[in-house]
């Protein structure tokens, strides 16, 4: 059993049925611990005995073709999907930014940012978070008038204001145009370095993976098929020789080039 | 022209039709901007002219005697009759009585409808208990309940208000229920990842999300409130617009009947306007309203 301290840090997501094991002893050296994770949709096995460890402060990128189960994994880690079997341990404090910003359209931007925090909505807290993503000037607007990039930044501010130990990002840049995407990727790198939380970013953009990750995992058939540590110095140059080489290796693993 | 030069350079087309087209002079047209196009009579005047022509026709027909007063009083008679009713204070008293009935009925029926919709929208047990009953009762025309209401409540104010309450409960119930059930699931999920409790989800995500539908339900309810009012006031009324009308019927005063019809219409329009203002304020977050 976990000690009381560890219980504060770690919140096991327990599946229903015999797979559930209750609280799991986990050291401070892991932020995420997944063992033999299985998830089926009808007859289709989406996750087939997946193992995953993420260290505190580590930036992990999960790559894979559409429908390979990467979003399913993220939903399980976000405590949104409970119909799984296996062992899943995640930090109690975690936050999610989805592909669509999912801001409540009937609350102003700053109220969206602090929604769900304990106590009365604190404008100062929201403004500080919006400042970080350069969106303070839009604090009193309705979310529907924001551009795609602005809404996504508001969504990031809403995630980071919770001081998460684990930040889950589900293709947050997929719907942005190319120029906005580059800016948003740089912003995420900067925010991650400042906050020091563990990040799991799900994407199908190979360049994005090499740009941001400490470690890249390639999913295939419901399991981690390949893993790659990325030791390039930050900030990374998209055109550097080693960057291009890693990119090519990933594309090979994904079966795009041979 | 350049176009002709290009055509000349292009390979010789075959076939009569194409060859003919190639020989054509290119036609140019000027596309005028919207400001230059809007000429002549302003839109408002054009739209108003239809009803005004109808009014004129009505006036001419009654002045020439083709439309006798016993069938339908002319506009002039209607106008003078309005003035008389206002001077005697009869019309004001009738309007207040009717307005009171409609709004009291709506308040009671609307509260019940919204409360039941919230219960069956939010809780599965509530849905099982309430929704089937409501969907069943909804198919009964509320007007058909008048005989039963008279037996239950007599012939005073109670059956009239009960009829309006019954009629208005259902549109609000159906729309609020649908609104709650149609709330964007992705927003509920997002709220959950933000750590909102069940009560917090209902307060911050579900109920605001159902508001647009609720306001649609309110407008439907108001429409049927007037309808139920007209029917309710035909039964043994001793005050109100309906009473004024049935009195006028006894004495063949068609001008008073027309005045009452106009009042019903004006009341309906006024209340609809109030709901529109309510929508603009409460739904200002929707892009459609951001310009106001």
Interface residues (C-beta under 8 A of the other chain):
Chain A: X78 X79 X80 X95 X96 X98 X100 X102 X104 X105 X106 X107 X115 X116 X117 X142 X143 X144 X145 X158 X162
Chain B: X186 X187 X189 X190 X191 X192 X193 X194 X195 X196 X200 X204 X205 X208 X209 X211 X284 X285 X286 X287 X290
